[in-house]
Amino acid sequence: MAGQSFSASSGSTSSGVAKADSPQTKPDRKGGELGRLPEWNLADLYPGIDSPEISADLDRGQADCLAFEEAHKGRLAEILAGTDGARRLAAIIKTYEGIEDRLGRIASFAGLVYAGDTTDPARAKFYGDVQDKLTTASSHLLFFTLELNRIDDAALAEAVKDEALAHWKPWLDDIRIEKPYQLEDRVEQLFHDKSVTGRGAWNRLFDETISGLRFRVEDSQELTLEPTLNLLQDPSPAKREKAAHALARTFKDNLRLFTLITNTLAKDKEISDRWRGFEDVADFRHLSNRVEREVVDALVSAVQEAYPRLSHRYYRLKARWFGLDQLNHWDRNAPLPKVESTPIKWEDARSTVLEAYAGFSPRMAGIAQRFFDENWIDAPVRPGKAPGAFAHPTVPSAHPYVLLNYQGKTRDVMTLAHELGHGVHQVLAGHNGALMAPTPLTLAETASVFGEMLTFRALLAQAASPAQKKAMLAAKVEDMINTVVRQIAFYSFERKVHVERRQGELTADRLGEIWLSVQTDSLGPAIKIGPGYETFWTYIPHFIHSPFYVYAYAFGDCLVNSLYAVYEKAHEGFAERYLAMLAAGGTKHHSELLAPFGLDARDPAFWQIGLNLIESMIVELEGME
């Protein structure tokens, strides 16, 4: 996603205000060590929150925005119609991009500092103050895309034949798509100015609440969210159950607040959708993703129809491995019984991912190597740190950063591979500039999931025994179910909530009912959903930060499965075509990007390729019984 990408299946989403490259040693719960876990060096953006550089850039950004408005507002059509108009407009867009890059650098730094400890008052104030100042400054830029879209279609079509303006055609086409949903300038200004005290404030309240929650797993032990969720993958059944009950208790204690946040943001979105003229609750996301509603509907239908042969079938198989007819909901991601599990040291995780990347493309591995060598990764678990994982692109004039909560499990290695995939994608697309580097969410997950697949295949090839291979294959199937089935269930939950919110507020009980309904449908009869699980919708950040984002994971996973099938049939030239696809950033539609691989996401049969791959892995596991 723009700004950050993280997996909803894990319940997700730095450190160092001025200090950012102090690696630390993280002991695991068995008394060993994961090794030196890196902390990122944010000084590549700014030296610290009190640095004169950031104050100077804030002042310059404000001045540049005001000067840009004074020079160009109300004059764009006249400029284009005048002498050398196309080249003059191209130069104006270039100036606009430079301002966006500077403002984006400041916003990225503030967001990353805040993610390092959302409970720290100094960081929270800095983050809030920066948001206020950037909102004020960028309000002077609002006119630009609105006014560009008022230029006559024929005049603009003629102008982009000029080489200078033709460079910006993908971006101009992108903003043109949004023309039917744009409002009068002063209304857009109001929406923009109130975002800080509206949606932005509720997002911040959610983040600070989640980071401040504590879960009493044992009488003498209180944990933050991330380590508590991690216990759901612990080999001990008792620990898994205690963690589930601890999560449910704390979520229930905060249910009133989470219900208020959800209702408020859903209403906020409904107001925006109504004013802009979006028909369906998810149409704004499809527009943002540059994907047709029919394509998403086909994906959702295909996955829902596949529930019985994927998640239902797998969890029935897993229950048999445990000698049960049903698994408790806290055992859904439990490690396989009688399989040795040892913590994976950071250095081993690093070498595994880099070697897997290098086996596919030395260039891809070289880019990933920089994240380790140049302190672009923040890996330790810390109190107050944002949970989950993400890759933040920052701006093309800088470089991406990766946030993890590394705890030494195989899934953590896969998460590292996933986020580095995002990072590689962001580096490759950076040459397109601040306006055309960002990739629609549906394709933003391609590199991340492909990186996971490469790493999984490398790990599987190194399996020391049939039991270890079975455990790894099962873990991959679970990850794919979490990425495809679970995300579509999340999407279904969101749809039901937002549709129902149009008729009035939803109670906490009603939200729990909807949650249990979609979870029961997607997980199947082999998962026994117990009391307390009805509150587990509360911690999913995507519902708050990026409504309807979640289907992008399923889109990306099925897309990557199809790409990987092409790769397995013909290695030659594939890596070059793949990297070229990533390097395109946001300059091409998904149909153009997939055409060199002989794939078309608009074909209903396309989704079956990815779903069939998951089923084939389940069949392979059944043969190992």
C-alpha positions as CSV (number, residue, x, y, z in Angstrom):
1,M,0.0,0.0,0.0
2,A,1.1,3.5,-0.3
3,G,3.1,4.3,2.7
4,Q,3.2,0.8,4.1
5,S,2.3,-2.8,3.4
6,F,1.5,-5.5,6.0
7,S,-0.2,-8.6,6.4
8,A,-3.7,-8.7,7.7
9,S,-3.5,-12.4,8.4
10,S,-1.0,-11.8,11.2
11,G,-3.0,-9.0,12.7
12,S,-0.6,-6.5,11.5
13,T,0.8,-3.3,10.5
14,S,10.9,2.9,14.7
15,S,12.9,3.4,16.3
16,G,15.2,6.0,16.9
17,V,14.2,9.5,16.9
18,A,17.7,10.6,16.3
19,K,19.4,7.3,16.9
20,A,18.8,4.6,14.5
21,D,21.5,2.2,13.8
22,S,22.0,0.5,17.2
23,P,21.6,-3.2,16.7
24,Q,20.5,-5.2,19.7
25,T,20.5,-8.8,20.8
26,K,17.1,-10.3,21.3
27,P,17.0,-13.4,23.5
28,D,14.3,-15.9,22.7
29,R,12.1,-17.5,25.4
30,K,14.2,-20.6,25.6
31,G,17.2,-18.6,26.7
32,G,19.1,-18.7,23.5
33,E,19.7,-15.8,21.1
34,L,18.3,-14.8,17.7
35,G,21.5,-12.9,17.2
36,R,22.0,-9.2,16.5
37,L,18.7,-7.8,15.3
38,P,19.1,-4.6,13.3
39,E,17.4,-1.3,14.0
40,W,16.9,1.1,11.1
41,N,18.9,4.3,10.5
42,L,16.4,7.0,9.8
43,A,19.2,9.6,9.4
44,D,19.0,9.0,5.7
45,L,15.8,11.0,5.9
46,Y,16.6,13.4,8.7
47,P,19.0,13.4,11.7
48,G,16.2,13.6,14.2
49,I,12.9,15.2,15.1
50,D,14.6,18.3,16.5
51,S,17.0,18.7,13.6
52,P,17.2,22.1,11.8
53,E,17.0,20.2,8.4
54,I,13.4,19.1,9.0
55,S,12.4,22.5,10.3
56,A,13.9,24.0,7.1
57,D,12.2,21.5,4.8
58,L,8.8,22.2,6.5
59,D,9.3,25.9,6.0
60,R,10.5,25.4,2.4
61,G,7.6,23.0,1.7
62,Q,5.1,25.6,2.9
63,A,6.6,28.3,0.9
64,D,6.9,26.2,-2.3
65,C,3.3,25.1,-2.0
66,L,2.1,28.7,-1.7
67,A,4.3,29.9,-4.5
68,F,3.1,27.1,-6.8
69,E,-0.5,28.0,-6.1
70,E,0.1,31.7,-6.7
71,A,1.9,31.0,-10.0
72,H,-0.4,28.5,-11.6
73,K,-3.9,28.4,-10.1
74,G,-6.5,29.3,-12.6
75,R,-4.0,29.4,-15.5
76,L,-3.3,25.8,-16.6
77,A,-5.7,25.8,-19.6
78,E,-4.3,29.2,-20.7
79,I,-0.7,28.0,-20.3
80,L,-1.4,24.8,-22.3
81,A,-3.1,26.8,-25.1
82,G,-0.2,29.3,-25.3
83,T,3.1,29.2,-27.0
84,D,5.1,26.0,-26.2
85,G,2.2,25.1,-23.9
86,A,2.9,21.3,-23.7
87,R,6.5,21.8,-22.6
88,R,5.5,24.5,-20.1
89,L,2.9,22.3,-18.6
90,A,5.4,19.4,-18.4
91,A,7.8,21.7,-16.5
92,I,5.1,22.6,-14.1
93,I,4.3,19.0,-13.4
94,K,8.0,18.4,-12.8
95,T,8.0,21.2,-10.2
96,Y,4.9,19.7,-8.6
97,E,6.6,16.3,-8.4
98,G,9.6,17.8,-6.6
99,I,7.3,19.4,-4.0
100,E,5.5,16.1,-3.5
101,D,8.8,14.4,-3.0
102,R,9.9,16.8,-0.3
103,L,6.6,16.7,1.5
104,G,6.6,12.9,1.2
105,R,10.1,12.7,2.8
106,I,8.9,14.6,5.8
107,A,5.7,12.6,6.2
108,S,7.7,9.3,5.8
109,F,10.2,10.3,8.5
110,A,7.4,11.3,10.9
111,G,5.5,8.1,10.3
112,L,8.5,5.8,10.8
113,V,9.6,7.6,14.0
114,Y,6.0,7.2,15.3
115,A,5.9,3.5,14.3
116,G,8.9,2.9,16.5
117,D,6.9,3.7,19.6
118,T,3.4,4.9,19.2
119,T,3.1,5.2,23.0
120,D,5.9,7.8,23.4
121,P,4.3,11.2,23.9
122,A,7.2,13.1,22.2
123,R,6.9,11.0,19.1
124,A,3.1,11.2,19.0
125,K,3.3,15.0,19.3
126,F,5.9,15.2,16.6
127,Y,3.8,13.0,14.3
128,G,0.7,15.0,14.9
129,D,2.4,18.4,14.5
130,V,4.0,17.3,11.2
131,Q,0.6,16.0,9.9
132,D,-1.0,19.4,10.7
133,K,1.7,21.3,8.9
134,L,1.8,19.1,5.9
135,T,-2.0,19.3,5.6
136,T,-1.9,23.0,5.7
137,A,0.9,23.2,3.1
138,S,-0.5,20.7,0.7
139,S,-3.9,22.4,0.7
140,H,-2.3,24.9,-1.7
141,L,-1.7,22.0,-4.1
142,L,-5.2,20.7,-4.2
143,F,-6.2,22.8,-7.1
144,F,-3.6,21.3,-9.4
145,T,-5.1,17.9,-10.3
146,L,-8.6,19.3,-10.1
147,E,-7.7,22.0,-12.7
148,L,-5.8,19.6,-14.9
149,N,-9.0,17.5,-15.1
150,R,-11.0,20.5,-16.3
151,I,-8.8,20.9,-19.3
152,D,-10.6,19.8,-22.5
153,D,-10.0,16.2,-23.3
154,A,-9.2,16.9,-27.0
155,A,-6.7,19.7,-26.1
156,L,-4.9,17.4,-23.6
157,A,-4.9,14.5,-26.0
158,E,-3.2,16.7,-28.6
159,A,-0.7,18.1,-26.1
160,V,0.6,14.8,-24.9
161,K,1.9,14.1,-28.4
162,D,4.7,16.4,-27.4
163,E,7.7,14.4,-26.1
164,A,8.0,16.4,-22.9
165,L,4.4,16.0,-21.8
166,A,4.2,12.5,-23.1
167,H,6.5,11.4,-20.3
168,W,3.7,12.3,-17.8
169,K,0.9,10.6,-19.8
170,P,0.5,7.6,-17.4
171,W,0.0,10.0,-14.5
172,L,-2.3,12.3,-16.4
173,D,-4.4,9.2,-17.5
174,D,-4.5,8.1,-13.9
175,I,-5.9,11.3,-12.5
176,R,-8.3,11.6,-15.5
177,I,-9.9,8.3,-14.3
178,E,-10.8,10.1,-11.0
179,K,-12.4,13.0,-12.8
180,P,-16.1,11.8,-12.4
181,Y,-15.7,11.6,-8.7
182,Q,-14.0,14.9,-8.0
183,L,-15.9,17.7,-6.2
184,E,-15.9,21.5,-6.4
185,D,-12.6,22.9,-5.3
186,R,-13.8,24.3,-1.9
187,V,-15.5,21.0,-1.0
188,E,-12.2,19.2,-1.8
189,Q,-10.4,21.8,0.3
190,L,-12.8,21.1,3.3
191,F,-12.4,17.3,3.0
192,H,-8.6,17.8,2.9
193,D,-8.4,20.2,5.8
194,K,-10.7,18.1,8.1
195,S,-8.8,14.9,7.4
196,V,-6.4,15.5,10.3
197,T,-9.3,15.9,12.8
198,G,-11.4,13.3,11.1
199,R,-10.2,10.0,9.6
200,G,-6.6,10.8,10.5
201,A,-7.4,11.3,14.2
202,W,-9.4,8.1,14.4
203,N,-6.6,6.2,12.8
204,R,-4.2,7.6,15.3
205,L,-6.5,6.7,18.2
206,F,-6.7,3.1,16.9
207,D,-2.9,2.9,16.6
208,E,-2.1,4.3,20.0
209,T,-4.8,2.1,21.6
210,I,-3.5,-1.1,20.0
211,S,0.1,-0.3,20.9
212,G,-0.9,0.4,24.5
213,L,-2.9,-2.8,25.0
214,R,-1.5,-5.4,27.4
215,F,-2.5,-9.1,27.6
216,R,-2.2,-11.0,30.8
217,V,-1.2,-14.5,29.6
218,E,0.0,-15.6,33.0
219,D,-0.7,-14.0,36.4
220,S,2.8,-12.6,36.4
221,Q,3.2,-11.9,32.7
222,E,1.7,-9.1,30.6
223,L,2.6,-8.9,26.9
224,T,2.0,-6.5,24.0
225,L,-0.1,-7.7,21.0
226,E,2.7,-9.1,18.8
227,P,4.2,-11.5,21.3
228,T,0.7,-12.6,22.4
229,L,-0.3,-13.4,18.8
230,N,3.0,-15.2,18.4
231,L,2.0,-17.6,21.3
232,L,-0.8,-18.9,19.0
233,Q,2.0,-20.6,17.1
234,D,3.6,-22.0,20.2
235,P,4.1,-25.8,20.4
236,S,2.4,-25.9,23.8
237,P,-1.4,-26.3,23.6
238,A,-1.8,-24.7,27.0
239,K,0.1,-21.6,26.0
240,R,-1.9,-21.3,22.8
241,E,-5.2,-21.5,24.8
242,K,-4.0,-19.0,27.4
243,A,-3.0,-16.6,24.7
244,A,-6.3,-16.8,23.0
245,H,-8.2,-16.2,26.2
246,A,-5.9,-13.3,27.1
247,L,-6.5,-11.7,23.7
248,A,-10.3,-12.1,24.0
249,R,-10.3,-10.6,27.5
250,T,-8.4,-7.5,26.5
251,F,-10.3,-7.1,23.2
252,K,-13.6,-7.4,25.2
253,D,-12.5,-4.8,27.7
254,N,-11.9,-2.3,24.8
255,L,-14.8,-3.4,22.6
256,R,-16.8,-0.2,23.1
257,L,-13.9,1.9,21.8
258,F,-13.2,-0.3,18.8
259,T,-16.9,-0.4,18.0
260,L,-17.0,3.4,18.1
261,I,-13.9,3.8,15.9
262,T,-15.3,1.3,13.3
263,N,-18.7,2.9,13.2
264,T,-17.3,6.4,12.9
265,L,-14.9,5.5,10.1
266,A,-17.5,3.6,8.2
267,K,-19.8,6.6,8.4
268,D,-17.0,8.9,7.4
269,K,-16.4,6.8,4.3
270,E,-20.1,6.6,3.5
271,I,-20.3,10.4,3.5
272,S,-17.3,10.7,1.2
273,D,-18.6,8.0,-1.1
274,R,-22.1,9.6,-1.3
275,W,-20.6,13.0,-2.1
276,R,-18.3,11.6,-4.8
277,G,-20.9,9.4,-6.3
278,F,-19.5,5.9,-5.7
279,E,-22.2,3.3,-6.0
280,D,-20.7,0.3,-4.3
281,V,-19.0,0.4,-0.9
282,A,-15.7,-0.8,-2.4
283,D,-15.7,1.1,-5.7
284,F,-13.3,3.8,-4.4
285,R,-10.8,1.0,-3.7
286,H,-11.2,-0.5,-7.1
287,L,-10.6,2.9,-8.6
288,S,-7.5,3.4,-6.5
289,N,-6.3,0.0,-7.5
290,R,-7.0,0.6,-11.2
291,V,-8.9,-2.7,-11.3
292,E,-12.4,-3.4,-12.6
293,R,-15.1,-4.3,-10.1
294,E,-15.9,-7.4,-12.3
295,V,-12.3,-8.7,-11.9
296,V,-12.5,-8.4,-8.1
297,D,-16.0,-10.0,-8.0
298,A,-14.7,-12.9,-10.1
299,L,-11.7,-13.4,-7.7
300,V,-14.0,-13.3,-4.6
301,S,-16.5,-15.7,-6.1
302,A,-13.7,-18.1,-7.2
303,V,-12.2,-18.1,-3.7
304,Q,-15.5,-18.5,-1.8
305,E,-16.4,-21.4,-4.1
306,A,-13.1,-23.0,-3.3
307,Y,-13.5,-22.8,0.5
308,P,-14.5,-26.5,0.7
309,R,-11.5,-27.8,-1.3
310,L,-9.0,-25.5,0.3
311,S,-9.5,-24.3,3.9
312,H,-12.2,-26.8,4.9
313,R,-10.2,-29.7,3.5
314,Y,-6.9,-28.6,5.0
315,Y,-8.2,-28.0,8.5
316,R,-9.9,-31.4,8.4
317,L,-6.6,-32.9,7.5
318,K,-4.8,-31.0,10.3
319,A,-7.3,-32.0,12.9
320,R,-6.6,-35.7,12.0
321,W,-2.9,-35.0,12.5
322,F,-3.8,-33.9,16.1
323,G,-6.0,-37.0,16.5
324,L,-9.2,-34.8,16.7
325,D,-12.4,-34.2,14.7
326,Q,-12.1,-30.4,15.3
327,L,-9.4,-28.0,16.2
328,N,-10.0,-25.2,18.6
329,H,-9.7,-21.8,17.0
330,W,-6.5,-21.1,18.9
331,D,-4.9,-24.2,17.3
332,R,-5.5,-23.1,13.7
333,N,-1.9,-22.0,13.2
334,A,-0.4,-24.5,15.7
335,P,2.9,-26.2,14.6
336,L,2.5,-29.8,13.6
337,P,2.7,-32.3,16.5
338,K,6.0,-34.2,17.0
339,V,8.0,-31.9,14.8
340,E,11.1,-30.3,16.2
341,S,11.0,-26.5,16.0
342,T,14.1,-24.4,16.8
343,P,14.4,-20.6,16.6
344,I,16.0,-19.3,13.4
345,K,18.8,-16.9,14.0
346,W,18.7,-13.6,12.2
347,E,21.8,-14.3,10.2
348,D,20.4,-17.6,9.0
349,A,17.1,-15.9,8.0
350,R,19.1,-13.3,6.2
351,S,21.3,-15.7,4.2
352,T,18.3,-17.9,3.4
353,V,16.3,-15.1,1.8
354,L,19.3,-13.6,0.0
355,E,20.4,-17.0,-1.4
356,A,16.8,-17.7,-2.6
357,Y,16.7,-14.3,-4.3
358,A,20.1,-14.8,-5.9
359,G,19.0,-18.1,-7.3
360,F,16.4,-16.3,-9.2
361,S,18.2,-13.0,-10.0
362,P,21.5,-11.7,-8.8
363,R,20.3,-8.2,-9.4
364,M,17.3,-8.8,-7.1
365,A,19.5,-10.2,-4.4
366,G,21.9,-7.2,-4.7
367,I,19.1,-4.8,-4.1
368,A,17.8,-6.8,-1.1
369,Q,21.4,-6.9,0.3
370,R,21.4,-3.2,0.6
371,F,18.6,-3.3,3.2
372,F,20.9,-5.3,5.5
373,D,24.1,-3.5,4.7
374,E,22.7,0.0,5.0
375,N,20.4,-0.4,8.0
376,W,17.1,-0.1,6.2
377,I,15.5,-2.8,8.5
378,D,14.1,-2.5,12.0
379,A,13.6,-6.1,13.3
380,P,13.3,-6.3,17.1
381,V,10.1,-6.5,19.1
382,R,9.8,-3.5,21.4
383,P,7.1,-2.2,23.7
384,G,5.0,0.4,21.9
385,K,6.4,-0.5,18.4
386,A,3.8,-0.9,15.7
387,P,2.8,-4.6,15.4
388,G,3.2,-6.8,12.3
389,A,5.4,-5.8,9.4
390,F,5.5,-3.4,6.5
391,A,7.7,-2.0,3.8
392,H,7.5,1.8,3.6
393,P,8.6,3.2,0.2
394,T,9.3,6.7,1.5
395,V,10.1,8.7,-1.6
396,P,12.2,8.1,-4.8
397,S,14.9,10.6,-3.7
398,A,15.5,8.4,-0.6
399,H,14.9,4.6,-0.2
400,P,12.4,2.2,1.4
401,Y,12.5,1.0,5.0
402,V,11.3,-2.4,6.4
403,L,9.7,-2.9,9.8
404,L,9.5,-6.4,11.3
405,N,8.8,-8.0,14.7
406,Y,11.2,-10.8,14.3
407,Q,10.8,-13.7,16.7
408,G,12.7,-16.5,15.0
409,K,9.9,-18.6,13.5
410,T,9.7,-19.9,9.9
411,R,6.8,-17.5,9.4
412,D,9.1,-14.7,10.4
413,V,11.6,-15.7,7.7
414,M,8.8,-15.7,5.2
415,T,7.7,-12.3,6.4
416,L,11.3,-11.0,5.9
417,A,11.1,-12.4,2.3
418,H,7.7,-10.8,1.8
419,E,8.7,-7.3,3.0
420,L,12.0,-7.4,1.1
421,G,10.0,-8.2,-2.0
422,H,8.1,-5.0,-1.5
423,G,11.4,-3.2,-0.9
424,V,13.0,-4.5,-4.1
425,H,9.8,-3.5,-6.0
426,Q,9.9,0.0,-4.5
427,V,13.6,0.5,-5.4
428,L,13.1,-0.7,-9.0
429,A,10.0,1.5,-9.5
430,G,11.7,4.6,-8.0
431,H,13.1,5.8,-11.2
432,N,9.6,6.7,-12.3
433,G,9.5,9.5,-9.8
434,A,7.2,10.4,-6.9
435,L,4.1,10.6,-9.2
436,M,4.5,7.4,-11.1
437,A,6.5,5.1,-8.9
438,P,3.6,4.0,-6.6
439,T,2.0,0.8,-7.7
440,P,-1.8,-0.1,-7.4
441,L,-2.4,-2.4,-4.4
442,T,-3.4,-5.3,-6.5
443,L,0.1,-5.4,-8.1
444,A,1.9,-4.0,-5.1
445,E,1.7,-7.5,-3.5
446,T,3.2,-9.3,-6.5
447,A,6.9,-8.9,-5.6
448,S,6.3,-9.6,-1.9
449,V,4.4,-12.9,-2.5
450,F,6.9,-13.9,-5.2
451,G,9.7,-13.3,-2.8
452,E,8.0,-15.6,-0.3
453,M,7.5,-18.3,-2.9
454,L,11.2,-18.2,-3.9
455,T,12.2,-18.5,-0.2
456,F,9.8,-21.3,0.5
457,R,11.1,-23.3,-2.5
458,A,14.7,-22.8,-1.2
459,L,13.7,-23.9,2.3
460,L,11.8,-26.9,1.0
461,A,14.8,-28.1,-1.0
462,Q,16.9,-28.0,2.2
463,A,14.5,-30.0,4.3
464,A,16.5,-32.6,6.3
465,S,13.7,-35.2,6.6
466,P,10.3,-36.2,5.4
467,A,8.8,-34.9,8.6
468,Q,10.5,-31.5,8.2
469,K,9.3,-31.3,4.6
470,K,5.8,-32.1,5.7
471,A,5.9,-29.4,8.3
472,M,7.2,-26.8,5.9
473,L,4.7,-27.7,3.2
474,A,1.9,-27.5,5.8
475,A,3.2,-24.1,7.0
476,K,3.2,-22.8,3.4
477,V,-0.4,-24.1,2.8
478,E,-1.4,-22.3,6.0
479,D,0.2,-19.1,4.8
480,M,-1.5,-19.3,1.4
481,I,-4.9,-20.0,3.1
482,N,-4.2,-17.0,5.4
483,T,-3.3,-14.9,2.3
484,V,-6.1,-16.0,0.0
485,V,-9.1,-17.5,2.0
486,R,-8.7,-15.4,5.1
487,Q,-8.3,-12.1,3.2
488,I,-11.4,-12.8,1.2
489,A,-13.2,-13.5,4.4
490,F,-11.9,-10.2,5.7
491,Y,-13.2,-8.5,2.6
492,S,-16.6,-10.1,3.0
493,F,-16.7,-8.9,6.6
494,E,-15.9,-5.3,5.5
495,R,-18.5,-5.4,2.8
496,K,-21.2,-6.5,5.3
497,V,-20.2,-3.9,7.9
498,H,-20.1,-1.0,5.4
499,V,-23.3,-2.0,3.7
500,E,-25.1,-2.3,7.0
501,R,-23.6,0.9,8.4
502,R,-25.5,2.8,5.7
503,Q,-28.7,2.0,7.7
504,G,-27.3,3.0,11.1
505,E,-24.7,2.1,13.7
506,L,-23.7,-1.5,14.4
507,T,-23.5,-2.7,18.0
508,A,-20.5,-4.6,19.2
509,D,-22.7,-7.7,19.3
510,R,-23.7,-7.2,15.7
511,L,-20.1,-6.8,14.6
512,G,-19.2,-10.0,16.4
513,E,-22.1,-11.8,14.7
514,I,-20.9,-10.7,11.2
515,W,-17.3,-11.7,12.1
516,L,-18.4,-15.2,13.3
517,S,-20.5,-15.7,10.2
518,V,-17.7,-15.0,7.7
519,Q,-15.2,-16.9,9.8
520,T,-17.4,-20.0,10.1
521,D,-18.0,-20.0,6.3
522,S,-14.3,-19.6,5.5
523,L,-12.7,-21.9,8.1
524,G,-15.2,-24.7,7.8
525,P,-16.5,-27.4,10.2
526,A,-13.1,-28.7,11.4
527,I,-12.4,-25.4,13.3
528,K,-14.3,-25.1,16.6
529,I,-14.9,-21.4,17.2
530,G,-15.1,-20.8,20.9
531,P,-16.3,-17.9,23.1
532,G,-14.2,-14.8,22.8
533,Y,-13.4,-15.2,19.1
534,E,-16.2,-12.9,18.2
535,T,-13.9,-10.0,19.3
536,F,-11.0,-10.8,17.1
537,W,-12.0,-8.4,14.4
538,T,-10.9,-5.5,16.6
539,Y,-7.2,-5.7,16.0
540,I,-7.1,-5.9,12.2
541,P,-5.5,-2.5,11.2
542,H,-6.5,-2.7,7.5
543,F,-10.2,-2.2,8.5
544,I,-9.1,1.1,9.9
545,H,-6.3,2.4,7.8
546,S,-7.2,1.0,4.3
547,P,-10.8,-0.2,3.9
548,F,-11.0,-3.1,1.4
549,Y,-7.3,-3.3,1.0
550,V,-7.3,-6.9,2.0
551,Y,-8.4,-8.4,-1.3
552,A,-5.1,-7.2,-2.8
553,Y,-3.4,-10.1,-0.9
554,A,-5.5,-12.7,-2.5
555,F,-5.1,-11.0,-5.9
556,G,-1.4,-11.0,-5.4
557,D,-1.1,-14.6,-4.2
558,C,-3.2,-16.0,-7.1
559,L,-1.3,-13.8,-9.5
560,V,2.1,-15.0,-8.2
561,N,1.0,-18.6,-8.3
562,S,0.2,-18.1,-12.0
563,L,3.5,-16.3,-12.6
564,Y,5.4,-19.0,-10.8
565,A,3.7,-21.6,-13.0
566,V,5.0,-19.7,-16.1
567,Y,8.5,-19.5,-14.5
568,E,8.6,-23.3,-13.8
569,K,7.8,-24.0,-17.5
570,A,10.3,-21.6,-18.9
571,H,13.1,-20.0,-16.9
572,E,14.9,-18.4,-19.8
573,G,14.2,-14.6,-19.9
574,F,11.6,-14.8,-17.2
575,A,13.6,-12.9,-14.6
576,E,14.3,-10.0,-17.0
577,R,10.6,-9.7,-17.9
578,Y,9.6,-10.0,-14.2
579,L,12.0,-7.2,-13.1
580,A,10.8,-5.0,-16.0
581,M,7.3,-5.5,-14.7
582,L,8.3,-4.3,-11.3
583,A,10.3,-1.4,-12.7
584,A,7.1,-0.1,-14.5
585,G,5.7,1.0,-11.1
586,G,2.4,2.7,-11.7
587,T,2.9,3.5,-15.4
588,K,0.9,0.5,-16.7
589,H,-2.4,-1.3,-16.2
590,H,-2.4,-4.8,-14.9
591,S,-3.4,-6.1,-18.3
592,E,-0.3,-4.6,-19.9
593,L,2.0,-5.9,-17.2
594,L,0.8,-9.4,-17.4
595,A,0.6,-9.7,-21.2
596,P,4.3,-10.6,-21.7
597,F,3.6,-13.7,-19.5
598,G,0.5,-14.7,-21.4
599,L,-1.7,-14.0,-18.4
600,D,-5.0,-12.0,-18.2
601,A,-6.6,-11.3,-14.8
602,R,-9.9,-10.5,-16.6
603,D,-10.2,-14.2,-17.6
604,P,-12.4,-15.9,-15.0
605,A,-10.2,-19.1,-15.5
606,F,-7.1,-17.1,-14.4
607,W,-7.9,-17.4,-10.7
608,Q,-8.2,-21.2,-10.9
609,I,-4.5,-21.5,-11.7
610,G,-3.6,-20.1,-8.3
611,L,-6.3,-21.9,-6.4
612,N,-5.4,-25.2,-8.0
613,L,-1.8,-24.8,-6.8
614,I,-2.9,-24.5,-3.2
615,E,-5.1,-27.6,-3.7
616,S,-2.3,-29.6,-5.2
617,M,-0.2,-28.9,-2.1
618,I,-3.0,-30.1,0.1
619,V,-3.2,-33.3,-2.0
620,E,0.5,-33.7,-1.6
621,L,0.1,-33.4,2.2
622,E,-2.7,-36.0,2.2
623,G,-0.3,-38.4,0.5
624,M,2.2,-38.0,3.4
625,E,-0.2,-39.3,6.0
